[in-house]
């Protein structure tokens, strides 16, 4: 294994210097091999990244373990002050983050700026929580002792982030883990390692100690995760990605009973009832479906329309979809960028073809866009059946599928007829109806009359095959902490004599 300290290797991206090595124990390091990062808007190579191996990942774990005992003992205010310095640096580098995200993920720059703002908000939320972590104190039931509940860091943590929101997932996971006093090994997505590198460089520049934050890039994710998960020194894994990979990680975690958080796939129903504000529903559906070219686990996956408003919604939604501008994210007029890769583009082409073969009608779009880059037309399909397996497949594409129902019970039954349970959306003008239906939707999050829900103060996560645990909110940091109960014997007469 070659693991040499690298002080020179950077790539210049629109004037921003971004490291391309692995970050282990406080240093950027080079490896024997590399892999390419491609701009999905034009299919050009924008960087060559150090390609980490299992040995590199275990070296990162060594560093995280060595730094763990010191980092967990940092006083809360000291750690909070460091977080605030890092947050200030993040804000200073907002343009760099936005540019890098556009280049490697293809999303429109306005969306990249929005992702940055939300990511910085999460990091600030954790900074403000660090010094406000609480336990409990109470009298033991029979008397003679006190029950003290406190929390301690769970320990070295593996954070596996996806490519669709590369900064948000890094900030949300690493922010919580570091705030809790855990050391981390971050594994970037192969498609978007540069955003993760810029994030880790910012933490390093802010003063995070060597070994507390480590970063591995790799073209062999399975080998990396298998090696680290097999080591009993790892005490936590936090993963965002597909349900299939999440299940594999949970199986690996079982050997050493590793604490696990999983944010997995989604099949989000977007229900528009007969009393809904149709114009509002159309506006929010466009955002909820086509943001990030539909490549979001919380995207509207099944748009379920009450028959009384179906025609009006369909007409307006199709017209709005046709007006969406597709192209390179650096063009300020662009609203929908490319999908992430040629492989993803081929999958979307096949997906639409499969829907058509089982009776879906293409109302607009439906084809890949010829030319450089991985572009697919914003597409709307209408489906008359709800009994095919494709009706519950996560689309992860700029493809909207419309279904029609005749009643609220029918809408609710179809919405819940899925093994996923991440996000659902409901549009109605009746507050009582909204509360009643929201309580009966089997999902971890429900948006009422809105298509965007992410907020640092809110618990993000799902149920069923959509995952375990929550990110953000008051419980976000506690996902990386273990409760500890201390039974303290006391002499209740002491001090009274």
C-alpha positions as CSV (number, residue, x, y, z in Angstrom):
1,X,0.0,0.0,0.0
2,X,1.3,3.4,-1.0
3,X,0.1,6.2,1.4
4,X,2.4,9.2,1.0
5,X,1.6,12.7,2.3
6,X,0.5,14.9,-0.5
7,X,1.0,18.6,-0.3
8,X,0.6,19.5,-4.0
9,X,-2.2,17.5,-5.6
10,X,-5.2,19.8,-6.2
11,X,-7.5,20.4,-9.1
12,X,-8.5,23.9,-10.2
13,X,-12.2,24.1,-10.8
14,X,-13.4,27.5,-11.9
15,X,-10.6,29.1,-9.8
16,X,-11.2,27.0,-6.7
17,X,-8.4,24.6,-5.6
18,X,-9.8,21.3,-4.4
19,X,-7.7,18.4,-3.0
20,X,-7.9,15.2,-4.8
21,X,-6.3,12.9,-2.3
22,X,-7.5,10.9,0.7
23,X,-7.5,12.7,4.0
24,X,-6.1,10.5,6.8
25,X,-4.9,11.6,10.3
26,X,-4.7,15.3,9.3
27,X,-2.9,14.9,6.0
28,X,-3.9,14.7,2.3
29,X,-2.4,11.5,0.9
30,X,-1.9,10.0,-2.6
31,X,-2.4,6.5,-3.7
32,X,-1.1,4.2,-6.5
33,X,-4.2,4.5,-8.5
34,X,-7.0,6.9,-9.3
35,X,-10.5,7.2,-10.8
36,X,-12.1,9.9,-12.9
37,X,-14.8,12.4,-12.0
38,X,-17.1,13.4,-14.9
39,X,-19.2,16.5,-15.5
40,X,-22.6,15.0,-16.3
41,X,-23.5,18.1,-18.3
42,X,-20.9,17.5,-21.0
43,X,-19.3,14.1,-20.2
44,X,-15.9,15.7,-19.8
45,X,-13.4,14.5,-17.1
46,X,-12.9,17.2,-14.5
47,X,-10.6,15.5,-11.9
48,X,-8.6,12.4,-11.1
49,X,-9.2,11.3,-7.5
50,X,-7.0,9.1,-5.3
51,X,-8.6,5.6,-5.3
52,X,-8.7,4.3,-1.8
53,X,-8.4,0.6,-0.9
54,X,-9.5,-1.4,2.2
55,X,-6.0,-0.8,3.6
56,X,-6.5,3.0,3.3
57,X,-9.9,2.7,5.0
58,X,-8.4,0.8,7.9
59,X,-5.6,3.3,8.2
60,X,-8.4,6.0,8.5
61,X,-10.0,3.9,11.2
62,X,-6.7,3.6,13.0
63,X,-6.5,7.4,13.0
64,X,-10.1,7.8,14.1
65,X,-9.7,5.3,17.0
66,X,-6.4,7.0,18.1
67,X,-8.1,10.5,18.1
68,X,-11.3,9.3,19.8
69,X,-10.3,9.4,23.4
70,X,-9.1,13.0,23.2
71,X,-11.9,14.4,21.0
72,X,-14.7,13.0,23.2
73,X,-13.3,14.8,26.2
74,X,-13.3,18.3,24.6
75,X,-15.5,20.6,26.7
76,X,-18.8,21.4,25.1
77,X,-18.1,25.1,24.7
78,X,-14.7,24.5,23.2
79,X,-16.2,22.1,20.6
80,X,-19.0,24.6,19.9
81,X,-16.5,27.4,19.3
82,X,-14.7,25.2,16.8
83,X,-18.0,24.5,15.1
84,X,-18.7,28.2,14.8
85,X,-15.3,28.8,13.2
86,X,-16.0,26.0,10.7
87,X,-19.4,27.4,9.9
88,X,-17.9,30.8,9.2
89,X,-15.4,29.3,6.8
90,X,-18.2,27.3,5.1
91,X,-20.1,30.6,4.5
92,X,-16.9,32.3,3.1
93,X,-16.6,29.4,0.6
94,X,-20.2,29.3,-0.5
95,X,-19.4,30.1,-4.1
96,X,-16.8,27.4,-4.3
97,X,-19.2,24.8,-2.9
98,X,-21.9,25.8,-5.4
99,X,-19.6,25.7,-8.4
100,X,-18.1,22.4,-7.4
101,X,-21.5,20.8,-6.9
102,X,-22.7,22.0,-10.3
103,X,-19.6,20.6,-12.0
104,X,-19.7,17.2,-10.5
105,X,-23.4,16.6,-9.9
106,X,-24.9,18.6,-12.8
107,X,-27.6,20.4,-10.7
108,X,-28.6,23.9,-11.6
109,X,-26.5,26.5,-9.7
110,X,-29.6,27.9,-8.0
111,X,-30.2,24.4,-6.6
112,X,-26.6,24.1,-5.6
113,X,-26.8,27.4,-3.7
114,X,-30.0,26.2,-2.0
115,X,-28.2,23.0,-1.0
116,X,-25.4,25.0,0.4
117,X,-27.7,27.2,2.5
118,X,-29.5,24.2,3.9
119,X,-26.2,22.4,4.6
120,X,-24.7,25.4,6.4
121,X,-28.0,25.6,8.4
122,X,-27.6,22.1,9.6
123,X,-24.0,22.6,10.6
124,X,-25.0,25.8,12.5
125,X,-27.8,23.9,14.2
126,X,-25.3,21.3,15.5
127,X,-23.0,24.1,16.6
128,X,-25.7,25.6,18.7
129,X,-26.7,22.2,20.1
130,X,-23.2,21.1,21.2
131,X,-23.4,23.0,24.5
132,X,-27.0,22.0,25.2
133,X,-27.0,18.3,25.5
134,X,-28.9,17.1,28.5
135,X,-29.4,14.2,30.8
136,X,-31.7,13.5,33.7
137,X,-31.5,13.2,37.5
138,X,-34.1,11.5,39.7
139,X,-34.5,9.7,43.0
140,X,-34.3,5.9,42.9
141,X,-37.6,4.2,43.5
142,X,-36.8,2.7,46.9
143,X,-34.7,5.6,48.0
144,X,-31.0,5.6,49.1
145,X,-29.6,6.3,45.6
146,X,-30.0,8.6,42.6
147,X,-30.7,7.7,39.0
148,X,-28.4,9.8,36.7
149,X,-28.9,9.5,33.0
150,X,-26.2,10.9,30.8
151,X,-24.9,10.4,27.3
152,X,-21.5,9.6,25.8
153,X,-20.2,9.4,22.2
154,X,-21.0,6.1,20.5
155,X,-17.4,6.1,19.1
156,X,-15.6,6.0,15.7
157,X,-18.2,6.3,13.0
158,X,-18.4,5.4,9.3
159,X,-20.4,7.9,7.3
160,X,-21.4,6.8,3.8
161,X,-22.8,9.6,1.7
162,X,-24.7,9.6,-1.7
163,X,-24.0,11.6,-4.8
164,X,-27.3,13.4,-5.2
165,X,-26.9,15.8,-2.3
166,X,-23.1,15.6,-1.7
167,X,-22.7,18.6,0.7
168,X,-26.0,18.2,2.6
169,X,-25.4,14.6,3.4
170,X,-21.8,15.4,4.5
171,X,-22.8,18.3,6.7
172,X,-25.8,16.6,8.2
173,X,-24.0,13.4,9.1
174,X,-20.6,14.7,10.0
175,X,-22.0,17.7,11.8
176,X,-24.1,15.5,14.1
177,X,-21.3,12.9,14.7
178,X,-18.6,15.5,15.4
179,X,-20.9,17.5,17.7
180,X,-21.6,14.3,19.7
181,X,-17.9,13.8,20.2
182,X,-17.4,11.0,17.7
183,X,-14.5,10.7,15.2
184,X,-15.5,9.9,11.7
185,X,-14.4,8.1,8.5
186,X,-16.3,9.7,5.7
187,X,-16.7,7.7,2.4
188,X,-17.6,9.9,-0.5
189,X,-19.7,8.9,-3.4
190,X,-17.6,8.0,-6.5
191,X,-19.6,10.5,-8.6
192,X,-19.2,13.5,-6.3
193,X,-16.0,13.2,-4.2
194,X,-14.9,16.8,-4.8
195,X,-17.6,18.4,-2.7
196,X,-16.7,16.1,0.2
197,X,-13.0,17.0,-0.2
198,X,-13.8,20.7,-0.1
199,X,-16.0,20.1,3.0
200,X,-13.2,18.2,4.8
201,X,-10.6,20.8,3.8
202,X,-12.8,23.5,5.4
203,X,-13.1,21.5,8.7
204,X,-9.3,21.0,8.7
205,X,-8.7,24.7,8.1
206,X,-11.0,25.6,10.9
207,X,-8.9,23.5,13.3
208,X,-10.4,20.1,13.7
209,X,-7.6,17.9,15.2
210,X,-5.8,15.3,13.2
211,X,-7.7,12.0,13.1
212,X,-11.0,13.4,14.1
213,X,-12.2,13.7,10.4
214,X,-11.0,11.3,7.8
215,X,-12.1,11.0,4.1
216,X,-11.8,8.1,1.8
217,X,-12.6,8.2,-2.0
218,X,-12.9,4.9,-3.8
219,X,-14.1,3.1,-6.9
220,X,-14.7,0.0,-4.8
221,X,-17.3,1.0,-2.2
222,X,-18.2,-2.5,-1.2
223,X,-14.6,-3.4,-0.4
224,X,-14.1,-0.3,1.8
225,X,-17.3,-0.8,3.8
226,X,-16.8,-4.5,4.2
227,X,-13.3,-4.0,5.6
228,X,-14.3,-1.3,8.1
229,X,-17.5,-2.9,9.1
230,X,-15.6,-6.1,10.0
231,X,-13.5,-4.3,12.5
232,X,-15.0,-4.3,16.0
233,X,-13.4,-0.9,16.7
234,X,-16.0,0.8,14.5
235,X,-19.1,1.6,16.6
236,X,-21.4,3.4,14.3
237,X,-22.4,3.4,10.6
238,X,-24.6,6.1,9.1
239,X,-25.7,5.4,5.5
240,X,-27.8,7.2,2.9
241,X,-28.5,5.3,-0.3
242,X,-30.5,2.4,-1.7
243,X,-32.5,0.0,0.5
244,X,-30.5,-2.9,-1.0
245,X,-27.1,-1.6,0.0
246,X,-28.6,-0.5,3.4
247,X,-29.7,-4.1,4.0
248,X,-26.2,-5.4,3.2
249,X,-24.7,-2.9,5.7
250,X,-27.1,-3.9,8.4
251,X,-26.1,-7.6,7.8
252,X,-22.5,-6.6,8.2
253,X,-23.3,-4.5,11.3
254,X,-24.9,-7.5,13.0
255,X,-21.5,-9.3,13.5
256,X,-20.3,-6.7,16.0
257,X,-23.7,-5.2,16.8
258,X,-22.7,-1.9,15.3
259,X,-25.1,1.0,16.0
260,X,-26.7,1.8,12.6
261,X,-28.6,4.7,11.1
262,X,-30.1,4.2,7.6
263,X,-31.7,6.7,5.3
264,X,-32.9,4.6,2.4
265,X,-35.2,4.6,-0.6
266,X,-38.5,6.3,-1.0
267,X,-41.7,5.9,-2.9
268,X,-43.3,9.3,-2.1
269,X,-47.0,9.6,-2.7
270,X,-48.1,13.1,-3.7
271,X,-51.9,13.3,-3.0
272,X,-54.0,16.0,-4.4
273,X,-57.6,15.9,-3.0
274,X,-60.8,17.3,-4.4
275,X,-60.7,20.5,-2.2
276,X,-57.0,21.3,-2.9
277,X,-55.6,24.5,-4.3
278,X,-54.7,23.1,-7.6
279,X,-52.4,25.9,-8.7
280,X,-50.4,25.5,-5.4
281,X,-50.3,21.7,-5.8
282,X,-49.0,22.1,-9.4
283,X,-46.3,24.6,-8.2
284,X,-45.2,22.3,-5.4
285,X,-45.3,19.1,-7.6
286,X,-43.0,20.7,-10.1
287,X,-40.5,21.4,-7.3
288,X,-41.0,18.1,-5.6
289,X,-40.7,16.0,-8.7
290,X,-38.0,17.8,-10.9
291,X,-35.6,19.2,-8.3
292,X,-32.2,17.7,-8.9
293,X,-33.7,16.1,-12.1
294,X,-35.9,13.9,-9.9
295,X,-32.9,12.3,-8.2
296,X,-34.0,12.6,-4.6
297,X,-35.3,9.9,-2.2
298,X,-38.1,12.4,-1.1
299,X,-39.2,13.2,-4.6
300,X,-42.8,12.8,-5.6
301,X,-42.9,9.3,-6.9
302,X,-46.6,8.7,-7.4
303,X,-48.8,11.7,-8.0
304,X,-52.3,10.6,-6.9
305,X,-55.1,12.8,-8.1
306,X,-58.7,12.9,-7.0
307,X,-60.8,12.4,-10.2
308,X,-62.7,15.7,-9.7
309,X,-59.5,17.7,-10.1
310,X,-57.4,15.3,-12.2
311,X,-58.0,16.9,-15.5
312,X,-57.3,20.4,-14.3
313,X,-54.1,19.4,-12.5
314,X,-52.9,17.3,-15.4
315,X,-53.4,20.0,-17.9
316,X,-51.6,22.6,-15.8
317,X,-48.8,20.2,-14.7
318,X,-48.0,19.0,-18.2
319,X,-47.9,22.6,-19.5
320,X,-45.5,23.6,-16.7
321,X,-43.4,20.5,-17.3
322,X,-43.1,21.4,-21.0
323,X,-41.9,24.9,-20.1
324,X,-39.0,23.6,-18.0
325,X,-35.6,24.6,-19.3
326,X,-33.0,21.8,-19.4
327,X,-29.3,22.3,-19.7
328,X,-25.9,23.1,-18.1
329,X,-26.4,24.2,-14.5
330,X,-24.2,27.3,-14.9
331,X,-26.8,28.8,-17.3
332,X,-29.1,30.9,-15.0
333,X,-32.1,30.0,-17.1
334,X,-31.7,26.2,-16.6
335,X,-34.2,24.6,-14.2
336,X,-33.4,20.9,-14.8
337,X,-29.9,19.6,-15.2
338,X,-28.6,16.2,-16.4
339,X,-28.9,12.9,-14.6
340,X,-25.7,11.8,-12.9
341,X,-24.2,9.4,-15.5
342,X,-24.6,7.5,-18.7
343,X,-25.6,4.4,-16.6
344,X,-28.3,6.4,-14.9
345,X,-29.5,7.8,-18.3
346,X,-29.7,4.3,-19.7
347,X,-31.7,3.2,-16.7
348,X,-34.2,6.1,-17.1
349,X,-34.7,5.3,-20.8
350,X,-35.4,1.7,-19.9
351,X,-37.7,2.7,-17.1
352,X,-39.9,4.8,-19.3
353,X,-40.0,2.0,-21.9
354,X,-41.1,-0.4,-19.3
355,X,-43.9,1.8,-18.2
356,X,-45.1,2.2,-21.7
357,X,-45.1,-1.5,-22.2
358,X,-47.6,-2.0,-19.4
359,X,-49.9,0.7,-20.5
360,X,-48.6,4.1,-19.4
361,X,-49.4,7.1,-21.7
362,X,-46.6,9.6,-22.3
363,X,-48.2,13.1,-21.9
364,X,-44.9,15.0,-22.5
365,X,-41.2,14.1,-22.8
366,X,-40.2,10.5,-22.7
367,X,-36.8,10.6,-24.5
368,X,-33.1,11.2,-23.9
369,X,-31.8,14.4,-25.3
370,X,-29.2,14.0,-28.0
371,X,-25.8,15.6,-27.7
372,X,-23.1,15.9,-25.0
373,X,-24.1,15.1,-21.4
374,X,-26.6,12.9,-19.8
375,X,-29.9,14.8,-20.3
376,X,-33.4,13.4,-20.3
377,X,-36.6,15.3,-21.1
378,X,-38.8,16.2,-18.1
379,X,-41.5,13.6,-18.6
380,X,-45.1,13.0,-17.5
381,X,-46.8,9.7,-17.7
382,X,-50.4,8.8,-17.0
383,X,-51.1,5.3,-15.6
384,X,-54.5,3.6,-15.5
385,X,-53.4,0.6,-13.4
386,X,-52.1,0.6,-9.8
387,X,-51.5,-3.2,-9.5
388,X,-48.2,-3.5,-11.3
389,X,-44.9,-3.7,-9.5
390,X,-43.6,-0.7,-11.3
391,X,-46.2,1.4,-9.5
392,X,-44.1,1.1,-6.4
393,X,-40.6,1.4,-7.9
394,X,-38.5,4.4,-6.8
395,X,-38.1,6.4,-10.1
396,X,-35.1,8.6,-9.1
397,X,-35.5,10.4,-12.5
398,X,-37.2,13.5,-14.1
399,X,-40.2,11.3,-14.7
400,X,-43.6,12.1,-13.1
401,X,-46.3,9.4,-13.0
402,X,-50.0,10.4,-12.5
403,X,-52.7,8.1,-11.1
404,X,-56.4,8.9,-10.5
405,X,-58.6,7.8,-7.6
406,X,-62.2,8.4,-6.8
407,X,-62.2,8.8,-3.0
408,X,-60.0,9.7,0.0
409,X,-60.0,6.1,1.3
410,X,-58.8,4.9,-2.1
411,X,-56.0,7.6,-2.2
412,X,-54.9,6.6,1.3
413,X,-54.9,2.9,0.6
414,X,-52.8,3.4,-2.6
415,X,-50.4,5.8,-0.8
416,X,-49.7,3.2,1.9
417,X,-49.4,0.3,-0.5
418,X,-45.6,0.3,-0.5
419,X,-42.8,-1.2,1.4
420,X,-41.2,2.2,1.6
421,X,-42.1,4.8,4.2
422,X,-40.0,8.0,3.8
423,X,-41.9,11.0,2.7
424,X,-45.5,11.7,1.6
425,X,-47.3,14.8,0.5
426,X,-50.9,15.9,0.9
427,X,-52.8,18.8,-0.6
428,X,-56.2,19.8,0.9
429,X,-57.9,22.9,2.2
430,X,-59.5,21.2,5.1
431,X,-57.3,21.3,8.3
432,X,-59.2,18.5,10.0
433,X,-58.9,16.3,6.9
434,X,-55.2,17.2,6.6
435,X,-54.5,16.1,10.2
436,X,-56.6,12.9,10.0
437,X,-55.0,11.7,6.8
438,X,-51.4,12.7,7.8
439,X,-51.8,10.6,10.9
440,X,-52.8,7.6,8.8
441,X,-50.1,7.9,6.2
442,X,-47.4,5.3,7.0
443,X,-44.4,7.5,6.4
444,X,-41.8,9.2,8.6
445,X,-42.5,12.6,7.1
446,X,-45.6,14.2,5.7
447,X,-45.7,17.5,3.9
448,X,-49.1,19.2,4.0
449,X,-49.6,21.7,1.2
450,X,-45.9,21.8,0.5
451,X,-43.4,19.8,-1.4
452,X,-40.2,20.6,0.5
453,X,-39.7,19.6,4.1
454,X,-36.0,19.5,5.0
455,X,-35.2,21.7,7.9
456,X,-32.3,21.6,10.5
457,X,-34.9,21.7,13.3
458,X,-36.9,18.8,12.0
459,X,-36.2,15.0,12.3
460,X,-35.5,13.6,8.8
461,X,-36.0,9.9,8.2
462,X,-38.4,7.1,7.4
463,X,-40.0,3.9,8.5
464,X,-40.3,0.4,7.0
465,X,-37.8,-0.2,4.1
466,X,-36.9,3.5,4.1
467,X,-34.6,3.3,7.1
468,X,-33.8,3.6,10.7
469,X,-33.1,6.6,12.9
470,X,-33.4,10.3,12.2
471,X,-31.1,13.1,11.1
472,X,-31.4,16.7,12.3
473,X,-33.9,18.0,14.8
474,X,-33.4,17.7,18.5
475,X,-32.5,14.0,18.2
476,X,-29.9,14.3,15.4
477,X,-26.9,14.4,17.7
478,X,-28.3,11.8,20.0
479,X,-28.2,9.3,17.1
480,X,-24.4,9.4,17.7
481,X,-24.6,9.1,21.5
482,X,-25.3,6.2,23.8
483,X,-27.3,6.6,26.9
484,X,-25.6,5.8,30.2
485,X,-27.3,5.2,33.5
486,X,-25.3,5.8,36.7
487,X,-26.8,4.6,39.9
488,X,-25.3,6.7,42.7
489,X,-25.6,5.5,46.3
490,X,-26.0,8.3,48.8
491,X,-26.4,8.6,52.5
492,X,-29.6,10.7,52.7
493,X,-28.8,11.7,56.3
494,X,-25.4,13.1,55.4
495,X,-25.1,16.8,55.8
496,X,-28.1,16.9,58.1
497,X,-26.2,16.0,61.3
